[in-house]
Amino acid sequence: MIEPDFLRTTRTAYDAVAGLYAELFANALEDHPLDRAMLIAFADLVRANGGGPVADLGCGPGHVTALLHSFGLDASGVDLSSEMIAIARAAHPELRFEVGSMTALDLTDGSLGGALARYSIIHTPPEQLPQVCAEFHRVLAPGGHLLLAFQAHDDPSELAKSFDHKVALAYRWSPDRVAALLNETGFTETARLRQVAPPDAERDFPQAHLLVTKV
Ligand SMILES: C[S@@+](CC[C@H](N)C(=O)[O-])C[C@H]1O[C@@H](n2cnc3c(N)ncnc32)[C@H](O)[C@@H]1O
């Protein structure tokens, strides 16, 4: 199958910066208490639904996969970039990491208790997002939880707005529109968090977490 251009360019871009990215984002989100709170709630909800495997989709260097593991989840990671996966495997040899794309996951239908996509849908062209949401739905078991984090915007007339991300072409999303798309795909919304950019932030973008459940 011919690989879409956006996957090739995103992979090449992250392969080139994987070492630097891992150095910059090696911590366990100690400086992001609200992100941690959402991940803790996600982990609790997955356990309350009987647990099961949890995939960190677009896991990068695996630091958040390891955090999910430390919360007691059976966590593994998938990333487009083989350089990111090599770093994740070296840093966390006790965990499973595989190269793959969330546009077509090498996972069995209904096999996951939870899925996380933290700042990884941002490189998906808007017209491809329905396919990615359908993949999330396919691989989750009924009652499974999906947590998305992404740069956001507040204009519900547009699904996505592109922005000058340092690594690869990226989009920030309308939380209302993403929630509506997930709803059409077969999820119900459980919670969302909108974080205001701190005054010293490079870009004045809100950050969103969206937690949904497969019906
Ligand atoms: C901004 S980084 C986020 C990494 C990590 N989730 C975190 O929270 O630090 C985006 C990651 O998503 C990966 N990615 C982008 N598109 C992807 C896709 N279609 N399938 C799998 N991984 C993807 C990139 O290779 C990169 O490692």
The ligand as a Tripos MOL2 file, in Angstrom:
@<TRIPOS>MOLECULE
LIG
   27    29     1     0     0
SMALL
NO_CHARGES

@<TRIPOS>ATOM
      1 C1          4.2910   16.0470   19.7720 C.3       1 LIG1
      2 S1          4.8400   14.3640   19.7860 S.3       1 LIG1
      3 C2          3.9960   13.7410   21.2470 C.3       1 LIG1
      4 C3          4.7160   12.5760   21.8730 C.3       1 LIG1
      5 C4          4.1180   12.0830   23.1920 C.3       1 LIG1
      6 N1          2.7660   11.5800   22.9930 N.3       1 LIG1
      7 C5          4.1090   13.1640   24.2500 C.2       1 LIG1
      8 O1          3.0790   13.3830   24.8720 O.co2     1 LIG1
      9 O2          5.1760   13.7690   24.4830 O.co2     1 LIG1
     10 C6          3.9140   13.6090   18.4740 C.3       1 LIG1
     11 C7          4.2620   12.1410   18.2570 C.3       1 LIG1
     12 O3          3.2150   11.5470   17.4940 O.3       1 LIG1
     13 C8          3.7880   10.7140   16.5130 C.3       1 LIG1
     14 N2          2.8150   10.5790   15.4290 N.ar      1 LIG1
     15 C9          2.3560   11.5390   14.6070 C.ar      1 LIG1
     16 N3          1.4470   11.0260   13.7500 N.ar      1 LIG1
     17 C10         1.3370    9.7110   14.0520 C.ar      1 LIG1
     18 C11         0.5610    8.6270   13.5220 C.ar      1 LIG1
     19 N4         -0.2530    8.8030   12.4790 N.pl3     1 LIG1
     20 N5          0.6710    7.4130   14.1010 N.ar      1 LIG1
     21 C12         1.5270    7.2110   15.1410 C.ar      1 LIG1
     22 N6          2.3020    8.1900   15.6630 N.ar      1 LIG1
     23 C13         2.2030    9.4250   15.1350 C.ar      1 LIG1
     24 C14         5.0880   11.4120   16.1300 C.3       1 LIG1
     25 O4          6.0010   10.5360   15.5030 O.3       1 LIG1
     26 C15         5.5520   11.9290   17.4830 C.3       1 LIG1
     27 O5          6.3720   11.0070   18.1410 O.3       1 LIG1
@<TRIPOS>BOND
     1     1     2 1
     2     2     3 1
     3     2    10 1
     4     3     4 1
     5     4     5 1
     6     5     6 1
     7     5     7 1
     8     7     8 2
     9     7     9 1
    10    10    11 1
    11    11    12 1
    12    11    26 1
    13    12    13 1
    14    13    14 1
    15    13    24 1
    16    14    15 ar
    17    14    23 ar
    18    15    16 ar
    19    16    17 ar
    20    17    18 ar
    21    17    23 ar
    22    18    19 1
    23    18    20 ar
    24    20    21 ar
    25    21    22 ar
    26    22    23 ar
    27    24    25 1
    28    24    26 1
    29    26    27 1
@<TRIPOS>SUBSTRUCTURE
     1 LIG1         1 GROUP 0 **** ****
